[in-house]
């Protein structure tokens, strides 16, 4: 009798003469608020795809029935897969990392089939379905499960700000209720709009829920000559909250782009620069606090409010940024010419800089701005009416929205400083170029050399 695997049950449960599914994703690392991992898998497998939007929390899920495999993930964690050929039938290997897929193939004697570019990334906000039918490789079917409505809010900054920061605070509250009540919480902090609002919302929610404020710290990376430390100090001093600030000193000479490439398995220069700083911060926190687990950050805030310098990217115009839903979260979108099957697009790709660096040092990260409920509010903002496609108005919008929202929800008057990337605040621009001078082609070659 042929033994078939139960839905969602993988390694070691498949007939050796049939297709095989190997789940290397550490299912216990899923952080769900409203259901078990098995219940979430059943939603992914049973469809319709939009049912996956009922899963609240952070997840990367693989479910199987017969020859059908379905996969889905939230924006805040990667999910990759590789389809290998065997004489017994195909083997689908799924993981959050490229190197763990390669190591499994190597142990099975299948490494000659491997190329990093043959791996596929499940795009955020989609259910990906594969039929394990052998040769030729099946085309995946992508079905969106998260489709927020556009421009549904009135063009009133107070209303928008309140809705946006209320959604942020609610996500933080759900997360705080789900972790141990005495666990310390570190906010990766620079005093910028995103990390500043996340810190203030976390501070507010802790007070509102009657939880200890002694659990909270604002960690700022100090490499010696970057402006973030001064900005962070000014931010918290203006609010009388300087007691929460804790600088993490690190030596700029220890920055290692090669190590970052190994950890994040990517080669985009801006992401490598940012991830290198995150690694330095995480390493410093871990050295000082061996038992610390939970870190919170503002990742996703720029993407939600479309706050990137458009003039720095020759592929973009202000109209393309405003008129393409979730462009910064998802890239140009599944099925488009510029959509990368290996890396997906937008924050769906680049979030690995946050996920992998935190995991490397044993932290569990949380980015409330990446949660669907918060993104949905951002997508409902009437950007056209508020900006009339004017770039300067668009750039000013995030500070206005977030500051008004923080004031409405927390009662605190948040300082707003000019936008600056994390890597440009931890280290001066000149020092950064001295330490990380490489181009994308050189980073790509370093990454590919790991598998040659």
N, C-alpha and C positions, 0 to 999 in steps of 0.2 A: 504494500500500500504506500502511495506517495504521501509523505507528511508535509503539510502546508503550514507556514508560519501564521501565528495569530497576528491581527492588525497591531502595528506598532511594536512588534517584538522581533529582534533581529539576530545579532551575532550568535552563531551556534545553533540556530533553530531552522535552518534551511537544508533541504535535501541536497546532498553533495552532487547530484547529477542535474540540478536545476539552477535557475538564476539565484543570485545571492545578494543580500543587502547587508552592509556592514555600517552600523551607526557608531561613530566615534565622537559624538557631540556632547557627551557627559549630560544626559537628560536631567540629572539632579541639579544641574546649574540653572535650569529654567526658574524664573522667579515670577510665579503667577499668583494673582490675588483672589480670583473668584472660581477656580476650578483646579482639579488635579491635572498632572501632565497627561495621564491616560485619557481623561475627558477632553483635554485640548487636542490630543492626537485624533480622537474620534471626530471632532469637528473638522479638522483638516482633511481627514480621509472621507468623511461622509458627505461633505458639501451641503449646500452650495458654498462657493468660495466666500461670499460675504459673511457667512456664519463665523469665519475666523476672526472677524472684527469684534466678536463677543469675548474673545480672550483678552483679559486685562493683565498687563504686566510685560515682562521681558521674556522672549522665547525664541527658540530655534528648534523646529519640530520636524520629525520624519515619521511618516505612517505608511503602512503597506497592506494591500489586500491582493493576494495572488501576484499577478504580473504588474499591477498598478502601484506606483509609489507617488506619494504627494509630500511636498515639503513647503514649509512657510516659516518666515521669521519676522520679528519686529525690527525696526530700524536700528536698534542699539546693540545688535550682535550679528556677526557674520555667519553665513552658512554656505559651505562649498561642497561640490560633489565631483566624482570622477567615475566614468564607466569603463571598466576593464573587460577585456575579452578572455574567456577561458573555454577550454573544450567542453566543459560541463554546462556552460551557459554564462551569461554576463554577470559581472560583479559590480554592483554600485556601492561606492565607498563615499560616506558623507562625514564631514568634519567641519570644525570652525577654522581649521588651519590647513594650508597646502602641505607643509612638511609632515604632518601626521598622516595624510593620505599617502604621501610618497613612502613613508616608513612602513605602512601596512603593505603596500604593493611590494616593497623590497623583501619583506619577510615571506611573502607568498611567491617570490620569484617572478613577479610581474613588472618589475621596475623598468624594463626596457620599453614598455608601452608608455611610460610617463613623460610628459612635458608639462611644465607649469602652465603653459597657455592652453593645455587641454582640460584643465580644471574649469569648473563653472561655478559662478556665484549666484545663489538664489537672490533675486532682487527683493528688497524690502517691499512689503505691502502687496505681494503677489503669492498666490498658490501656484507652485510649479508641479506639473504632473508629467511623469515618465512612464512609458510602457516598456518593461524589460523583455524585449522580444529578440534580443541578439543582434546579429549583423543584417543590414546596416544599422548604425546607431539611430535610435528613435529621436525625433524632434520633440523637445519639451513643449508643453502647452502652458501658457501663462494666463492666469485669470486674476484680475485685481480684486482684492478684498477690502481695501480702504479707499473710499472715494469721497472726500469731503467736498461740500458745496462751496462755490466761489462767490465772494463779494456779497454775502448775505447780511453783514452788519451795516448799520448806518454810518455815514461819514462823520462820526463824532468821536474825537480822540478819547474823551473821558469814558464813554461807553465801551469803546474797543479796549482801552487799557484795563478797565475793571474786568471785562470778560477774559482777557488774556491772562492776567496775573491770577485771577480766581481759579482758572483751569490749572495753572502752574502750581498754586498752593494746594489744590485738591490732589494732584498727582503726588506731591511731596508728602501730604498727609497719609495717603494710601500706603506709600512706601515706608514711612516711619512706623505705621501700625504693623507692618509685616516683618520688621527686623527685631532682634532682641531689644527690650526696653532700656537696657543699660549700655548698649553698644555705642562707643564713641563715633562721631560723625565728622569727617573732614571735608570741607568745601575747598576745591581747587580754585584759588582766588587770585584775582589780579586787580580788583576794583573797577573793572570794566562793566559795561551794562549787563552782560549775560551772567557772569559769575557774581556780580554785585546783587542782582535781583534774585538769583537763586539763594545766595546767602541770606538776604533779608527775608525772603519767603520762608526759608527753613527756620530761621530765628523766630518769625512770627508764628508758624505752625507749632513749633515746640512749646511756645508759651501758651498758645490757645488750647493745646491738648494736655497741658499741665505736666509736660515732660521736662526733665532736667536740662537747663541750658549749659550746665557744666560738661555735657557731652560734646559740645560744638566747638570746632576750631576752623579758622580761615587760614589755610596753608598757602603761602606765597613763595615762589621760587626766587632765590637771590643768587645770581651768578657773579655779582660784584659791581657791574656797571649798567644794569638795565633799569628802566624807569618804573617797572611794575611795583617794586617795593615802596617807593615814595607815593605812588598813586594809591596803593592799597592802604597805606597808613593814613593818607589824607581822607580817603573814603570813610574809613571806620571812625576816625577822630571826629569828623563832622557830625557823626551820628551818636557819639559817645559810646562806641562799641569797640574801641581799640583793644580792649582786654582779650578779644577773641582772636587777634592776629598772631600768627606764629610763622616767622620767616624760616624757610628751609634753605640753608646755605649749601652750595655745591661749587665744585671747581670746574670752571669752563674748559680747562685742559682735558677733563675726563670725558667730554662729549664725544660720542663715537657714532658717526652715521652708519658705519658698517654693522654695528650691533643693532641699531634701530631698524635697518633693512631686514635683518634676520628676524627680529621680533614682529614687525608689522607686515612682512612679506609683500612690500610694495615699493615703489620707486618714484612717486610724484614728489618733486622737491619741497613744495610747501607742506605736504603731509609729513615728509621725513623730518623737516625742520621742527614742526610742531611736536611730533612724536618724540623726538630727541629730548625736548624740554620736559615733556610729560614723564619720560623715563627718568630724567634727573630728579624731578620732583618726587616721583614714587619711590625711587631708590633712597632719597633722603628721609622721607617719612618712614619707610620700612626700617632704616638703620636706627632711627630714634625711637620708634614705637613698634617693636617686633610683633605685637599681638593685634595691631590695628587692622580692621577689615573694610570698613565702608567709606567710600569716597563719593562725593557729589560734585557735579560740574555743570557748566553752562553750555555744553556742546549742543548745537541745534538752534541756538538763539539767532545767530547770523542768518542761517538758512531760512528760518521761519519768517523773518522780517526783511528778507532779500537785501541784506546789508553787506555786500561785497563790492569792491571797486570794479565797476563794469568796464571802465576804460582800460583796465589792466588785462582784459581777456578779449582778444580780437574776434572771438567767435560770438560775443554777446553784444546785444543792444539793450537799451532800457525797455524797449517794447518786447523783446524776446523774454527778458527776465520777468516782466509783469504778466505777460499773456500766456506763459507756459506754466500750468499748475505744478507746484512742487518741483520746479526745475532744480533748485539747489539741493533738495533732499534726494532726488532720484536721477538727476541727470536728464538727458534728452528723452529717456523713456524706453521701455521695452518695445522692440520691433522697429526702432529707428536706426538709421545708418550708423550713428555715432554711439549706439549703445554697446558697451563691451560685455560680451558673455563671460569673460574671465573675471572681470572686476565690477560689473554693474556700473553705476554712475552716481555722481553727487555724493551726499553724505552716506548714502547706501553703501558706497565703496569706502569712503575715507573714514567712516566711524571706527574702522579697525585701529586707527592711530590712538583712539581712546580705549577701546575694548582690550586690545592685545597688550598694551603697555601696562594697564592696571592689572590684568591677569598675570602678567609676567612676574610681578612682585607680590602676588597673592592677595590683591584687593578685589573687592566686589564694587564695581562702579555703578552709578545711577545718573542718568542725564534726563531730567524731567522735561526739558524742551523737546526731546525726541518722541514723547508719548503722543499717540494719535489724538487724544482729546485736546491737547495744546496746539498741535499742528492744525486741527480742524478750525480752531478760532482764528489762527493766523491766516488760513486760506479764505476765511469769510470776510477778511478786511477788504474794503473797496479801494484797492490800490490805485486804480485808474482815476477815480473821482478825487482821491486825496492828493495825487501827485501830478496828474495830467501829463504823465510820462516825463516829468522833469527829474533828472538824476539827483540834484541837490535836495529836492523835496523828499525823494525816496531815501536818501542817506540820513536825513534828519528825522525820519519817521520813527525809527526804532527807539531812539532816546525819548521822544515825546510819548509814545505809547507806553513804554515800560515804566518810565518815571511816574506818569499819571496813574497807571495801574498799581504800582507799588504803594503810592500814597493812598489810593482808594481802599486797598485791601489791608494794608498793614499800618497805615497812619504815619509812615516814615517818609521823609523827603530824601529820596535817593540822589546822591550826586551823580552827574553825568559827565563823563570825560570823553574825549575824542577816541574814535575807534582805533585799535591797534591789535595786530595779531599777537597771539601768545608768545611766539618765538621772538618777536620784535620788542617785547616788554621784558622778557627774562634776560636779554642780552642786547647790548647796543648793536645797531645795524652793522657797523664796521667789524666788531668782534664776531658777530654771527658769520659774516662772510669769511673771516679768517679760519673759523672752526669748521664750517660746513660749506666749502666752496664748490661743491660738485654740481654738475648739470644732470638733467634727467637721464640722458643716455648712459652716463657713467654709473648712476644709481641702478639703472636697469641691468647693466652688465654685471654689477656686483651681485644683484639678486640672482640672475640666471646662472652665474658661476657656481652657485651652491648646488646645482643639479647637473653640472658638466663633468 
